[in-house]
Amino acid sequence: MTTLDDIKSAVSNELEQFEAFYKEALHSDNFLLDKIGRYTLKHKGKQLRPLFVFLSAKCFGEVNESTYRAATFIELLHSATLIHDDVVDDASERRGFASINAMYKNKIAVLAGDYLLSKGMMIALENRDYQMLDMISETVRNMSEGEIFQLEKAKKFDISEDDYYQIIEKKTASMIASCCAIGAVSAGASPKQVDMMKKFGINAGIAFQIRDDIFDYQPFNHSGKSYGNDIKEHKMTLPLIHLLKNSSAIERTLIISKIRLSGKKYRTINDIIKKANDKNSLQYCEEKMNFFAQQAENQLNIIPDCEAKDALKNILYYCIKRTI
């Protein structure tokens, strides 16, 4: 299987230069904000989002200053949302290290997240990247709407499969779609090409999220994430939605009752996971994930062949076949 490092080689120089852009964007004259920025940079993730931006740009032209600003804005937004998510989830760790809210308490964490988001907006405004700002503002709105919709529906355990796709399209896929669209815009792509890349990003993002949701029902996954968190948090993800849909009324009532009363206990979690396997729920999720991945690839097939296009296909299949 193609590794992430192999995929990154197509834009290795661009990613190296991006580091300088991002480091500068995180800098603050305020000592505490600068310290948080350096901590964020030190413990950055796989940087998939800037990778989508650069590869999308190279499908239609050359990476330029606008592309670097787009990737920086996206990564600032992503970092801000992770900090805010940790506050909402009361998470003490992020990628195996202490979360910002665990180190500095919630108030500072929320303000630090706001600061990162505002830095991205200022970069766009100062350079008159109005189309980029418009696209990312829509993404922020979608992510907020998706999160609130999920919280509303989770109370009653009545999320349908269509609801689920709507939620993850807004919460996860809209960010990937934005990466691909603004990358294409920065390289001078036509409106039709930008729309095509947005559709690619939506389908890739949905497939990516389904893979994450499958991990949560696999006790022996190698993702580095503990399993069962979605059950503990009463999240209605696709494995649970399929399990409940394919259970009798009595079974459904018992499953929901167990999650509500003892969902944090691993005995309950393991029981729910066993039931999901008995109902072939994870197999169903794999099939759906592959369906959305194929829809994403169909969009890429319209683009003329190039190294960046091949890399986007590889990153798509890395995301759904990954074990980490």
C-alpha positions, 0 to 999 in steps of 0.5 A: 500500500502507498504510504503517506510519505510516498503521497507527500513526495509529489508536493514535498517542496511545497509542504516544506515551504508551507511549514514556514508560512504556518509557523509565521501565522502561529506567532504572536507577540503575546507570550501565552498565545505564542507558547500555545502556537508553538505547542500546536505546531510541535504536535501537529497531525498528518497535515492531510488538509494542506496536502489536499490543498496543494495537490488540488492546486497542482491539478490545474496549475502551479502552487503560488502565494495564494495556495500557501495562504489557503493551506495556512488558513485551512490548517489554522481553522483545523487547529482551532476546531480541534482545540474547541472540540477538546473543550466541548468533549472535556478531552484531556489528550490530543494525539497522545499529548495533553490538550490545550484545555487540560494545560490552560483550562477551558477559558484560555483554550476557547480564546486560543481557538478563536485567536487562530481562527481570527488569524486565518481570517486576517490573512485572507482579508489582508490579501483580498482573498475574498473567494477563499474567505467566503468558502471557508466561512461557509465551511465554519457554518456547516461544521457548527450546524452539523455539530448542533444537529448531531447533539440534538438528534443524539438525545433521542437516538433517532438519527437515520442513515440520511441524517448521519450522512448529512451530519458528517458531510457538514462536520467532516467532509465540508472541510475536505471539500473546502481544501480541494475547492480553494486549492483549485481556485488558487491555481486559476481553475474554472468554476466547473472544475472548482465544483468538481473538486468540491464534490470530490472532497465531500465524497472523500470526506464522508468515506474518511469519516466512515473509516474513523467510525469503523475504528471505534468498533474495532477493539484491536485497531492500530489507529492509536485511538481507544475504541468505544468512545462513540458509544461512551458519548452516545454518538449515533454513528453508522455502525450503531445506526445499522445495528438498531435498524436491523434489530427487533423493537425489543432488541433496539430498546435494550441496546439503547437502554444499555448505552444510556445506563452503562455505556461507559463500561467496557462490558457494555461496549464490547457487548454492543460491538459483538451485536454489531458484528453479528448483524454485519454492521461493520461489513455494511459500513465498509461497503458504504465507505467504498461506495463514497470513495468510488464516487470521489474517484469518479470526479477525479477521472474527469481531470487530465492525467498528472502526478497530482491527480494520481497522488489524490487517488492515492490519498483517497485510498490511503484514507479508507485503507489506513490502519492508523 
